[in-house]
Amino acid sequence: MNNTFKNNKVKSNKFNKLTLAAAITAAFASQAHAGGYQINEQSVSGQGYGHAGRSSNINDASIVYGNPAGMSFLDRAQITVGGTYLNVNTDLSNVEATRNIDSGVALGGAPNGNQIPLGSIPGGNDGDMVPGTFIPFAFYAQPVTDQLAFGFGVYAPFGSKTEYEDDFQGRYFGDYTEVTVVSAQPTVSYRFNDQWAVGAGVTYNRVEGELRRQLPSSPAFDAAGDIDSRVEGDDEAWGYNLGVIYRPVAETTLGLTYRSKVDYNLEGSFSATDPMGNVVRADSASLNLTTPETVNLSLTQQMTDRLKLMFGASWVRWSQFDEILVRGSQGDQITQEPQNYSNAWAFATGGEYQLTPTLALRAGVSLDFTPTNDEDRSVRIPSDDRRIFSLGAGWSPTPDMTLDFAYSYLTERGTFVEQERNDLLASAATGGAAIGGANYSADYKNEAHGFGAQLTYRF
């Protein structure tokens, strides 16, 4: 490579708006993608049968989340607390990561818009980028009269975390993502008779996120010289949910639950820092983000005195998430990117068998279809359709207390990621024009183990 090109290499104090746009776009894009994966861990008793009876099976106070109408069928006040630990494993194969440079610049001249390959991006692909995570929840339900009940819950409905190794070959498309949504929900329920009940809740929701990706500082694309770009932001917003339960006969329970969309306006701070700790560029950014509405319908059928079976279906309206629009500190449009999510379905079936008066055994199977598509899938959320197999047990050593345990094995269909950017590398000598980019592709195979424990105490 000639001396003219060497003199044109990136200078960290000359970051332009193009580089800022690329960094903010990738960071906020992952935040939007994280909303595409709902968290199911709001009940360990429900986890045991694959959440098949989420809106119709009334075991404990976690029905505050599953279907607020169910609270009015509880015979006394109770509190349910617990959580699930998730251990996720990922294998990467068929990895290709290449760097590019503008052919005109490579020859010592002006950019001509044609990029040529420079070879592989140095780095690794260890996989297992999702650290072990514990997801807690807590619910309280209180009958006020024979017909009226009140409840309250705190839980996580959405969230995602990925953390790759420092020299990950796909680091220019995203190497760290942590997004958490926590909801607090006061709820009321009213039972008209032995057949019909309704419920409603208001949700206060808070989202927090930290998102990072790297930017190359030279045509070598060496991890030691990368610029660390990140966005940190938060917001809070309100939503609601509605539920109804219908029991045509004592042995059959139908439940229907609706959870509203929640609109956020994330306000974040952007910073780009060189390896010496110097801030290269700082700005603010904002993004309107909507987590979608969800409908769940389930059936619980008491087959015998000891056996009951459950079936459920959930629908999520992801189709409203069709683009990412990021704005800068002056309200100007930084970038606009299509996402083209599709509405997603999930189906589950499960059962519970009362082995003894104090011990119940559970099992379930779930199918969860992804809303993403092959063209837009990224290294941040490289996920696809899921199959989940669950086992569980509930032990009641006393009439006032129940301990629930569950184990779930999640396996995903093998999937792939293909990403390309031609605006990663800029040159001060060319007025900040884009002169280099990168390509990354890999096959992903994900699996996860979930270990849940829960305590319910009745007053």
C-alpha positions as CSV (number, residue, x, y, z in Angstrom):
1,M,0.0,0.0,0.0
2,N,1.6,3.3,-1.1
3,N,2.5,6.4,1.1
4,T,-0.3,8.5,-0.4
5,F,-2.9,6.0,1.0
6,K,-1.1,5.9,4.4
7,N,-1.4,9.7,4.6
8,N,-5.2,9.3,4.0
9,K,-5.9,6.9,6.9
10,V,-8.5,7.7,9.4
11,K,-7.8,10.3,12.0
12,S,-9.8,9.9,15.2
13,N,-10.4,13.6,15.7
14,K,-12.0,13.9,12.2
15,F,-15.2,11.8,12.7
16,N,-17.9,13.2,10.4
17,K,-21.7,12.9,10.4
18,L,-21.5,9.7,8.2
19,T,-19.6,7.8,10.9
20,L,-21.8,9.2,13.6
21,A,-24.9,8.0,11.7
22,A,-23.5,4.5,11.2
23,A,-22.7,4.1,14.9
24,I,-26.0,5.4,16.2
25,T,-28.0,3.4,13.6
26,A,-26.4,0.1,14.5
27,A,-26.8,0.7,18.2
28,F,-30.4,1.7,18.1
29,A,-31.2,-1.0,15.6
30,S,-30.3,-3.6,18.2
31,Q,-32.5,-2.0,20.7
32,A,-35.4,-2.3,18.3
33,H,-34.5,-5.9,17.5
34,A,-34.3,-6.7,21.2
35,G,-38.0,-5.8,21.5
36,G,-38.7,-8.6,18.9
37,Y,-38.0,-11.2,21.6
38,Q,-40.5,-11.3,24.4
39,I,-39.5,-12.8,27.7
40,N,-41.8,-15.6,28.8
41,E,-40.3,-16.0,32.3
42,Q,-43.1,-14.6,34.5
43,S,-44.2,-17.8,36.1
44,V,-42.3,-21.0,37.0
45,S,-45.6,-23.0,37.6
46,G,-46.5,-22.0,34.0
47,Q,-43.0,-22.8,32.7
48,G,-43.5,-26.4,33.8
49,Y,-46.3,-26.9,31.2
50,G,-44.8,-24.7,28.5
51,H,-47.1,-21.7,29.4
52,A,-49.8,-23.6,27.5
53,G,-52.5,-22.4,29.9
54,R,-51.1,-18.9,30.4
55,S,-54.5,-17.2,30.3
56,S,-56.7,-20.0,31.6
57,N,-54.9,-22.1,34.2
58,I,-55.2,-20.5,37.7
59,N,-52.5,-21.8,40.0
60,D,-51.2,-18.8,42.0
61,A,-50.7,-15.1,42.0
62,S,-48.7,-15.2,38.7
63,I,-52.1,-15.1,37.0
64,V,-51.9,-11.3,37.5
65,Y,-49.7,-11.4,34.4
66,G,-51.2,-14.4,32.7
67,N,-54.8,-13.1,32.8
68,P,-56.0,-10.4,35.3
69,A,-59.5,-11.9,35.2
70,G,-58.2,-15.0,36.9
71,M,-57.5,-13.3,40.2
72,S,-61.2,-13.3,41.2
73,F,-61.1,-17.2,41.2
74,L,-58.4,-17.3,43.9
75,D,-59.9,-18.2,47.3
76,R,-57.5,-16.1,49.4
77,A,-54.6,-13.6,49.4
78,Q,-51.3,-14.9,48.2
79,I,-47.8,-13.8,47.1
80,T,-45.8,-15.5,44.4
81,V,-42.1,-14.7,43.9
82,G,-39.4,-16.5,41.8
83,G,-37.3,-16.4,38.8
84,T,-35.6,-18.4,36.0
85,Y,-31.9,-18.7,35.2
86,L,-31.2,-18.9,31.5
87,N,-28.0,-20.5,30.2
88,V,-27.6,-19.9,26.4
89,N,-25.1,-21.7,24.2
90,T,-24.2,-20.6,20.6
91,D,-22.1,-22.3,18.0
92,L,-20.8,-20.4,15.0
93,S,-19.6,-22.0,11.7
94,N,-18.9,-21.1,8.1
95,V,-17.6,-17.7,9.2
96,E,-16.5,-15.2,6.6
97,A,-15.3,-11.7,7.6
98,T,-13.6,-9.4,5.0
99,R,-12.6,-5.8,4.8
100,N,-12.8,-3.5,1.8
101,I,-11.2,-0.3,0.6
102,D,-12.1,2.2,-2.2
103,S,-10.0,1.2,-5.2
104,G,-9.3,4.8,-6.1
105,V,-7.9,5.6,-2.6
106,A,-5.9,2.4,-2.6
107,L,-4.1,3.6,-5.7
108,G,-3.4,7.0,-4.1
109,G,-6.2,8.9,-5.8
110,A,-9.7,10.1,-5.0
111,P,-12.5,7.8,-4.0
112,N,-14.3,6.4,-7.0
113,G,-17.1,4.4,-5.2
114,N,-15.8,1.0,-6.1
115,Q,-14.5,-1.1,-3.1
116,I,-12.1,-3.9,-3.4
117,P,-11.3,-6.6,-0.8
118,L,-8.3,-6.3,1.4
119,G,-8.5,-9.7,3.1
120,S,-10.0,-11.1,6.3
121,I,-10.8,-9.1,9.3
122,P,-8.5,-10.2,12.2
123,G,-10.3,-11.7,15.2
124,G,-12.2,-14.6,16.6
125,N,-15.7,-16.2,16.7
126,D,-16.0,-18.0,20.0
127,G,-19.8,-17.9,20.1
128,D,-21.7,-18.2,23.4
129,M,-22.2,-14.5,23.3
130,V,-25.2,-14.5,25.7
131,P,-24.1,-14.5,29.4
132,G,-26.1,-16.4,32.0
133,T,-29.0,-14.3,33.1
134,F,-31.5,-14.5,36.0
135,I,-35.0,-13.1,35.3
136,P,-37.0,-12.5,38.5
137,F,-40.7,-11.7,39.1
138,A,-43.1,-11.0,42.0
139,F,-46.9,-10.9,42.2
140,Y,-49.5,-10.3,44.8
141,A,-53.2,-11.1,44.6
142,Q,-55.9,-10.1,47.2
143,P,-59.6,-11.0,47.1
144,V,-61.6,-8.0,48.3
145,T,-65.0,-9.6,48.2
146,D,-66.4,-12.8,46.7
147,Q,-66.4,-11.1,43.3
148,L,-63.8,-8.4,43.4
149,A,-60.0,-8.9,43.6
150,F,-56.9,-6.7,43.4
151,G,-53.4,-7.6,42.4
152,F,-50.0,-6.2,41.7
153,G,-47.0,-7.5,39.7
154,V,-43.4,-6.6,38.8
155,Y,-41.8,-8.5,35.9
156,A,-39.7,-8.2,32.7
157,P,-41.8,-8.5,29.5
158,F,-38.9,-7.7,27.0
159,G,-35.2,-7.9,27.1
160,S,-32.0,-9.1,25.5
161,K,-28.3,-9.3,26.1
162,T,-25.4,-10.3,23.9
163,E,-21.7,-9.8,24.6
164,Y,-19.1,-11.0,22.1
165,E,-15.3,-11.3,22.7
166,D,-13.3,-8.1,22.3
167,D,-11.8,-9.2,18.9
168,F,-15.1,-10.7,17.5
169,Q,-14.9,-10.6,13.7
170,G,-18.4,-9.1,13.4
171,R,-17.7,-6.3,16.0
172,Y,-18.3,-3.6,13.4
173,F,-21.9,-4.7,13.2
174,G,-22.4,-5.0,17.0
175,D,-20.5,-6.5,19.9
176,Y,-22.5,-5.7,23.0
177,T,-26.2,-5.2,23.6
178,E,-28.1,-5.0,26.8
179,V,-31.7,-3.9,26.9
180,T,-34.1,-4.4,29.7
181,V,-37.8,-3.5,30.1
182,V,-39.3,-3.7,33.6
183,S,-43.0,-3.4,34.2
184,A,-45.1,-2.7,37.3
185,Q,-48.8,-3.6,37.0
186,P,-51.7,-2.8,39.4
187,T,-54.7,-4.9,38.4
188,V,-58.3,-5.4,39.3
189,S,-60.7,-8.3,38.5
190,Y,-64.4,-8.8,38.8
191,R,-66.3,-12.1,38.7
192,F,-69.9,-11.9,37.6
193,N,-70.7,-15.5,38.4
194,D,-69.2,-19.0,38.3
195,Q,-68.8,-18.7,34.5
196,W,-67.6,-15.2,33.6
197,A,-64.9,-12.9,35.0
198,V,-63.1,-9.8,33.6
199,G,-59.9,-8.0,34.6
200,A,-57.8,-5.0,33.7
201,G,-54.4,-3.7,34.6
202,V,-52.3,-0.6,33.9
203,T,-48.6,-1.1,33.3
204,Y,-45.8,1.4,34.1
205,N,-42.8,0.4,31.9
206,R,-39.2,1.5,32.0
207,V,-36.6,0.6,29.3
208,E,-32.9,0.9,29.7
209,G,-30.2,0.0,27.3
210,E,-26.5,0.1,26.5
211,L,-25.4,-0.8,23.0
212,R,-21.9,-0.9,21.5
213,R,-20.2,-1.5,18.2
214,Q,-16.6,-0.9,17.0
215,L,-15.4,1.3,14.2
216,P,-12.0,0.7,12.5
217,S,-9.4,3.4,12.7
218,S,-7.2,2.2,9.9
219,P,-7.4,-0.1,6.9
220,A,-5.8,-2.9,9.0
221,F,-9.1,-3.2,10.9
222,D,-7.0,-4.1,14.0
223,A,-9.1,-4.6,17.1
224,A,-6.4,-2.8,19.2
225,G,-7.0,0.4,17.3
226,D,-10.8,0.3,17.1
227,I,-13.0,3.3,18.1
228,D,-15.5,2.2,20.6
229,S,-19.0,3.7,19.8
230,R,-21.9,3.3,22.2
231,V,-25.3,4.6,23.0
232,E,-26.9,4.6,26.5
233,G,-30.5,5.6,26.9
234,D,-33.8,5.1,28.8
235,D,-37.4,6.0,28.8
236,E,-40.6,5.3,30.6
237,A,-44.1,4.8,29.3
238,W,-47.6,3.5,30.1
239,G,-49.6,0.6,28.8
240,Y,-52.5,-1.6,29.8
241,N,-53.8,-5.2,29.6
242,L,-57.3,-6.7,29.5
243,G,-58.5,-10.2,30.3
244,V,-61.6,-12.4,30.3
245,I,-62.3,-15.9,31.6
246,Y,-65.2,-18.1,30.6
247,R,-66.2,-21.4,32.2
248,P,-69.0,-23.0,30.3
249,V,-68.8,-26.0,32.6
250,A,-66.8,-26.5,35.8
251,E,-64.2,-28.7,34.0
252,T,-63.5,-26.3,31.1
253,T,-61.8,-22.9,31.4
254,L,-61.2,-20.5,28.4
255,G,-59.0,-17.5,28.9
256,L,-58.3,-14.5,26.6
257,T,-55.7,-11.8,27.4
258,Y,-54.8,-8.6,25.5
259,R,-51.6,-6.6,26.2
260,S,-51.4,-3.2,24.6
261,K,-48.5,-1.8,22.6
262,V,-46.2,0.6,24.5
263,D,-44.7,3.7,22.8
264,Y,-41.3,4.8,23.9
265,N,-39.2,7.9,22.9
266,L,-35.7,6.8,23.9
267,E,-33.3,9.7,24.6
268,G,-29.7,8.6,24.5
269,S,-26.2,9.8,24.6
270,F,-23.7,8.8,21.9
271,S,-20.0,8.7,22.4
272,A,-17.0,7.4,20.3
273,T,-13.8,6.8,22.2
274,D,-10.3,5.9,20.9
275,P,-8.1,3.2,22.5
276,M,-6.4,5.8,24.6
277,G,-9.6,6.9,26.2
278,N,-10.0,10.1,24.3
279,V,-13.5,11.1,23.3
280,V,-13.5,11.4,19.5
281,R,-17.1,12.4,19.1
282,A,-20.1,12.9,21.4
283,D,-23.7,13.7,20.6
284,S,-27.3,12.9,21.5
285,A,-29.7,10.7,19.6
286,S,-33.4,9.7,19.8
287,L,-35.5,6.9,18.6
288,N,-39.2,6.2,18.7
289,L,-39.7,2.6,19.6
290,T,-42.9,0.6,20.0
291,T,-43.2,-2.8,21.7
292,P,-46.2,-4.5,20.1
293,E,-49.5,-5.6,21.3
294,T,-50.0,-9.3,22.2
295,V,-53.1,-11.6,22.3
296,N,-53.1,-14.9,24.1
297,L,-55.9,-17.5,24.0
298,S,-55.7,-20.7,26.0
299,L,-57.9,-23.6,27.1
300,T,-57.6,-25.6,30.4
301,Q,-59.5,-28.9,30.4
302,Q,-59.9,-31.0,33.6
303,M,-59.8,-34.5,32.2
304,T,-60.0,-36.4,35.5
305,D,-59.7,-35.5,39.2
306,R,-55.9,-35.7,38.8
307,L,-55.2,-34.8,35.1
308,K,-55.7,-31.6,33.3
309,L,-54.6,-30.6,29.8
310,M,-53.8,-27.1,28.4
311,F,-53.6,-25.6,25.0
312,G,-52.5,-22.1,24.1
313,A,-51.8,-19.7,21.2
314,S,-50.2,-16.2,21.2
315,W,-50.2,-13.6,18.4
316,V,-47.8,-10.6,18.4
317,R,-48.4,-7.7,16.0
318,W,-44.8,-7.1,14.9
319,S,-45.8,-5.9,11.4
320,Q,-46.1,-2.4,12.7
321,F,-42.3,-2.3,13.1
322,D,-41.2,-1.7,9.6
323,E,-38.4,0.8,9.9
324,I,-35.8,2.5,12.2
325,L,-35.7,6.2,12.1
326,V,-32.9,7.9,14.1
327,R,-32.7,11.6,14.7
328,G,-29.8,13.7,15.9
329,S,-29.5,16.5,18.4
330,Q,-30.9,19.1,16.1
331,G,-33.9,16.9,15.1
332,D,-32.4,16.1,11.7
333,Q,-32.9,12.7,10.2
334,I,-29.6,10.7,10.6
335,T,-30.7,7.5,8.9
336,Q,-33.8,5.5,7.9
337,E,-33.6,1.7,7.6
338,P,-36.2,-0.9,6.7
339,Q,-36.9,-3.8,9.2
340,N,-40.0,-5.5,7.7
341,Y,-41.0,-7.5,10.7
342,S,-43.8,-10.0,10.3
343,N,-46.6,-10.8,12.8
344,A,-45.5,-13.8,14.9
345,W,-47.4,-16.8,16.4
346,A,-46.5,-19.1,19.2
347,F,-48.3,-22.4,20.2
348,A,-48.1,-24.5,23.2
349,T,-49.6,-27.7,24.7
350,G,-49.0,-29.1,28.2
351,G,-50.5,-31.0,31.1
352,E,-50.5,-31.3,34.9
353,Y,-50.9,-34.6,36.9
354,Q,-51.7,-34.5,40.6
355,L,-49.6,-37.5,41.7
356,T,-50.3,-37.1,45.4
357,P,-52.3,-34.5,47.4
358,T,-49.1,-32.5,47.8
359,L,-47.2,-33.1,44.5
360,A,-48.1,-32.1,41.0
361,L,-46.1,-33.1,37.9
362,R,-46.1,-31.0,34.7
363,A,-44.8,-31.1,31.1
364,G,-45.2,-29.0,28.0
365,V,-44.0,-28.3,24.4
366,S,-44.0,-24.9,22.7
367,L,-43.3,-23.6,19.2
368,D,-42.2,-20.0,19.0
369,F,-41.9,-18.4,15.5
370,T,-39.5,-15.5,15.0
371,P,-40.7,-12.2,13.5
372,T,-37.4,-11.4,11.8
373,N,-36.4,-12.2,8.2
374,D,-33.2,-13.5,6.6
375,E,-32.3,-10.2,5.0
376,D,-32.3,-8.1,8.1
377,R,-31.1,-10.6,10.8
378,S,-28.0,-9.2,12.6
379,V,-25.2,-10.4,14.8
380,R,-26.9,-8.7,17.8
381,I,-30.0,-11.0,17.7
382,P,-29.1,-14.0,15.5
383,S,-32.2,-16.0,16.3
384,D,-34.8,-18.0,14.5
385,D,-37.8,-20.3,15.2
386,R,-37.8,-22.0,18.6
387,R,-38.9,-25.3,20.0
388,I,-39.1,-25.5,23.8
389,F,-39.6,-28.7,25.9
390,S,-40.4,-28.2,29.6
391,L,-40.8,-30.3,32.8
392,G,-42.0,-29.1,36.2
393,A,-43.3,-29.9,39.6
394,G,-45.3,-28.2,42.3
395,W,-44.9,-29.3,45.9
396,S,-47.1,-28.1,48.7
397,P,-45.7,-29.1,52.1
398,T,-48.5,-27.2,53.8
399,P,-51.8,-25.8,52.5
400,D,-50.4,-22.3,52.8
401,M,-47.2,-22.8,50.8
402,T,-46.2,-24.2,47.4
403,L,-42.7,-24.6,45.9
404,D,-42.6,-24.8,42.1
405,F,-39.6,-26.0,40.0
406,A,-39.2,-26.2,36.3
407,Y,-36.6,-27.0,33.6
408,S,-36.9,-26.0,29.9
409,Y,-34.7,-26.9,27.0
410,L,-34.9,-24.5,24.0
411,T,-33.5,-25.3,20.6
412,E,-33.5,-23.0,17.6
413,R,-33.5,-23.8,14.0
414,G,-30.1,-23.2,12.6
415,T,-29.9,-19.8,11.0
416,F,-27.5,-17.4,9.3
417,V,-26.4,-13.8,9.3
418,E,-25.2,-11.9,6.3
419,Q,-24.3,-8.2,6.8
420,E,-22.4,-5.6,4.7
421,R,-21.5,-2.0,5.3
422,N,-19.4,0.2,3.0
423,D,-19.3,3.3,5.2
424,L,-17.3,2.1,8.2
425,L,-14.0,3.7,7.3
426,A,-13.6,7.4,6.5
427,S,-10.6,9.6,5.5
428,A,-9.8,13.1,6.6
429,A,-7.8,13.6,3.4
430,T,-10.9,13.0,1.3
431,G,-13.2,15.3,3.4
432,G,-14.6,12.5,5.5
433,A,-15.9,10.5,2.6
434,A,-16.5,6.8,3.1
435,I,-13.6,4.8,1.8
436,G,-13.9,1.4,3.4
437,G,-16.3,-1.2,4.7
438,A,-16.7,-4.8,5.9
439,N,-18.7,-8.0,5.3
440,Y,-19.6,-10.6,7.8
441,S,-21.5,-13.9,7.4
442,A,-21.9,-16.9,9.7
443,D,-24.1,-19.8,10.5
444,Y,-25.6,-19.7,14.0
445,K,-27.0,-22.5,16.1
446,N,-28.5,-21.6,19.5
447,E,-29.8,-23.6,22.4
448,A,-30.7,-22.7,26.0
449,H,-31.4,-24.2,29.3
450,G,-33.8,-22.6,31.8
451,F,-33.9,-23.4,35.5
452,G,-36.8,-22.0,37.4
453,A,-37.8,-21.8,41.1
454,Q,-40.9,-20.2,42.7
455,L,-42.5,-19.8,46.1
456,T,-46.2,-19.1,46.7
457,Y,-47.5,-18.3,50.1
458,R,-51.2,-18.0,50.9
459,F,-52.5,-15.8,53.7
